[in-house]
Amino acid sequence: MTKQIEILIVEDDKRISDIHRRFIEKIEGFQVIGSANTGEEAKDWIISYMPDLVLLDVYLPDTLGTDLLSVIQEHSPDTDIIFITAAAEADIVKKAFRSGVADYMLKPLTFEKFKESLHAYKAKRDILTGKGNVQEVFIKSLWNNTVTPTNHTESIPPKGIDPMTKDKIVNQIQTIKEGITAESLGLQVGVSRSTARRYLEYLVSERLVYAELTYGTVGRPERRYFIQSS
């Protein structure tokens, strides 16, 4: 089963947040893992869970959505961002563009426009998460809205994945029936949290482990990894 793209909705209006959630439920390949109505709530989710994608409003009760860009870059650099907002000020649009935001949609928006944006995002994500070298045609397609997310990489091992470290991590996970977080795994095998998560997500893509979202004692989301049964 292909791993779904996990989305955090950051929107101060709960009614609009619920609409976005219902939109996402109709689009294959995506799932909502949570929603935040304030910047502080969003920080907790981003730091604790590191979602694949954040749908981000600009006008939040306690901060601007643009102020969360540095938080995401620091704590979850692999998280992508799509702005969904009424804000059209030049300085906000410029900051979003220069921060590498995947898309910028102005409210109100229809389901078709919403779906088109997510499909275009997923196609580009498929290119960027592929293994090996990316063909020139797909590199060019990343900077326009028409992409074809198939056969975009040569079949060679991914960079940054050391076979010995991978085997060590797999062996470690096999000994822990209750699953393990990226932070705990990093401490046990002597690597950083971000490195541990990179290996864990690679193992998920290889279907050697699977991940579940659980909640700790303080109610914050926690991603735990389990060995995949044969």
N, C-alpha and C positions, 0 to 999 in steps of 0.2 A: 504493500500500500504506500503510495506516495505521501511524503510528509506534507501536511497542510501548512500554509503560511499563516502564522499566528499574529493576530492584530490586537493592538491596544487602541481603544477609542478615547481621545482626550477632548471633551466637549462640555462646556458649562451648562448647556441646556439639556436636561435629561430627556426631554421629549425628542429632540433631534438626535441625541445619542441612541435612543431606542430605534429610531428610523434607520440610522446607519447600521445598527445591529441586524435589523430585519433585512436590509439590502444585502448584507454580507452572507446571511443564511441562504440566500438564493443563488449565490455565486460559488461554483465548485472550486475547490482548492484553497479556500480560506476559512478560518475560524476565528471568532472573537474570544480572547482569553481574559478580557477585563475591560473596564471603563473607568475613567477618572473624570471628576468634575472640577478639580482644582489643579493648580500647578504642583502643590505638595503631594497630592495623591498620585499624580503622574510620575513624579520623581521616585516615589516608593516602588511603583510598578516597574519603571524602567531599570532601576538599580537592582531590584530583587529578581526580576524575571527576564529582562533583556529580550523584548519581543522582536519578531521579524520586521514588523511594520507598525508605525504609529500614524493614525489619522488624527491630525493636530489642528485644533482651533487656535486662533490668535488671541482673542479676547477672553481671558480667563479671570475669575474673581480676584486672584491674588498675584497674577503675573501675566506677562505676554507669552504666547506660545513660542515666539522667537527666542525668549530667554531660556527655553528648554533645549535649544539646539546644542548648546555647549555641554549641557548635562548628558545628553544622548551621546555626543562625541566622546566624552570622557569615560562614561561608564558602560556604554553599549555601542561601540563604533560600528558594529555590523547591522545595527537597526536602521531601516530606511524610514523615510518620512514623506507623507503626503499631506499638504495643507488643505483643509476644508474650512473656509472662513468667509466672512463678509469684508474682511480687510483688503483694501486695494491701494493703500498708501505706498508710494514709490519706495520709501526706505525699507518697509517690511518686505515688499516683493523682492527688492534687491538683496536683502539679507538672506531670504529663503533661497534665491537662485544661487548665490555665492556659497551657500552652505551645502549645495548638492541635493536639495529637496527633489524628490522624484516627480512630483506633480503639484500643481497649485490650482485648486478648484474654488470658484466663487459660489457662495450660497445665493439663492436656493438652487439646488441641482436635482435633476431627474434621476431615476434609477438607471436609465440607459447611459447617461453621462458617467454616473458612478461606476457602473459595470465596465464601461470602456476604459476608464482610468485604471481600474484594478487589473483588467486583462492585459493592458499595455505594460503595467508594472511587472506582472508575473512573467511575461515573455522576456523582458529585459533581465529579470532576476535569474531566470533559467540560464541565460547566456553567461551571466557573471558567476554563477555557482557551478558551472561545468568544469570538467577536469581538462588539463592540458592547455594547448594554445588555441586561441579564438581566431576563427577565420576572419579575413578582412571585411567580408560582406556583413558579418554580424557586428564587428566593431563599429562600422559605419551606422548600422541600424540602431545602435544604442543612443544616438543623438538625433533620432527622429521618431515618429510615432508608429511606424510600420515595422514590425519585427516578426521573424519566423523562428520560434524557439526550438528548432529540431536540428540535429546533426551539426551543432555549432562548435564542437571541440574534437580534437584528435584524441584517440584513446591512449593516454599516457598517465602514469600515476600523478596525483596532485602534489604540488610543492608544499613543504611544511609538515608533511606526515611521515614520520620516521617509523619504519616497520617494527623496530624493537620497542619503541615507546608505545606504539599501538598495542602490541601483544602484552606489554606490561599492564596497560590500562584495562584491556579485556580481562586478563587474569585477575586483576584487582576487583573488578565489578562482579565477577563470577563468585567471589567469596562473600558478597554482601546481598542477602536476600531482600532486605528492605529498601534497596536502591541507594543511590548516592547522588549528591549534588556536585556541581562542577567545583565549587569552593572546597568541599571536603576531599574530593578526589585529588585536587591540586596539592593539598597539604600532605596527602598520603603517598603520592608518587613523586613529590618534589618539583612540581611545575606551577606556573602561575594559574590563576583562575581562568583567565582568557584562553590560555593554551589548553587547559583541561577541557574547556567548553568546545574549543575548536575540534579537538580529537573526538569528544563525545558526539558532536553533531555530525562529524564524518562517519562515525560508527552507526549513527541513526540512519544516515543515507545509504550505508552498506547493509542495513537491516541486521546488524550484529547486536545492537541494543535498541531499546525503545524508551521514550520519555513520557512521564506523566506529570501533570500539574497538581501539586498538593498545597495545603495551607499549614503554615507553622503555628506555634502557640500564640503569636501576636497577630495572626490573621493575614500575614503577607504571603503572596504566592511564592511557591518554591518548585523549581523544576528538578525532578529526580529521575535518574537513569537506571534502567534495569537490563540485565542480560536477556537477549531474545531467545526464547525456547526454540529448540531445534525441531 
